[in-house]
Amino acid sequence: MNSLLRRKAYQITRKVRELGGNASVSSTGRENSVIFHNDESVALLSISEKTDGFEAYIVDVHKWMWAESEGFSRNDIVKKLRGDIFLKIKVEDLPMSLL
């Protein structure tokens, strides 16, 4: 994981805990993104190559599960259904979205 992304992920999980929540961080297998998750939410944080900054998304888990049940691969979901499953939010709103 990119060191800049690692620091940002730590800041976000710390903020979630300060707000009384809990979130775990998992690798996506890619250097430029991580997944935050807890019992109720899933979110993605990535470093944008276009803006050279961070981008945050809430993952619509129900739509992701539907896509998998319909036979879409992970790659298909990310490439073909991105706009339906990944809902862009402000990075500063990410900790609140994980409560």
FENDALIN-V233686 format. One record per pair of residues at least 6 apart in sequence whose C-alpha atoms are under 8 Angstrom apart, sorted by the first residue. I is the first residue (numbers start at 1). J is the second residue. Records with the same first field share a line. If there is no record, write none. Layout:
BEGIN
I: J ; J
END
This chain:
BEGIN
1: 27 ; 30 ; 31 ; 32 ; 33
2: 31 ; 32
5: 32 ; 33 ; 34 ; 46 ; 47
9: 25 ; 34 ; 45
12: 94 ; 95
13: 22 ; 23 ; 24 ; 25 ; 95
15: 95
16: 22 ; 23 ; 95 ; 96 ; 98 ; 99
17: 23
19: 96 ; 99
20: 99
21: 98 ; 99
22: 38 ; 98 ; 99
23: 36 ; 37 ; 38 ; 98
24: 36 ; 37 ; 38
25: 34 ; 35 ; 36 ; 37
26: 34 ; 35 ; 36 ; 37
27: 33 ; 34 ; 35
28: 34 ; 35
32: 46 ; 47 ; 48
33: 44 ; 45 ; 46 ; 47
34: 44 ; 45 ; 46
35: 42 ; 43 ; 44 ; 45
36: 42 ; 43 ; 44 ; 45
37: 43 ; 98
38: 98
40: 98 ; 99
41: 58 ; 59 ; 61 ; 97 ; 98 ; 99
42: 58 ; 59 ; 60 ; 61 ; 98
43: 56 ; 57 ; 58 ; 59 ; 94 ; 98
44: 56 ; 57 ; 58 ; 59
45: 54 ; 55 ; 56 ; 57 ; 91
46: 54 ; 55 ; 56
47: 53 ; 54 ; 55
48: 54 ; 55
54: 91
55: 88 ; 89 ; 90 ; 91
56: 88 ; 89 ; 90 ; 91 ; 94
57: 86 ; 87 ; 88 ; 89 ; 94
58: 86 ; 87 ; 88 ; 89 ; 97
59: 85 ; 86 ; 87
60: 84 ; 85 ; 86 ; 87
61: 85
63: 84 ; 85
64: 77 ; 85
67: 77
68: 74
77: 85
END
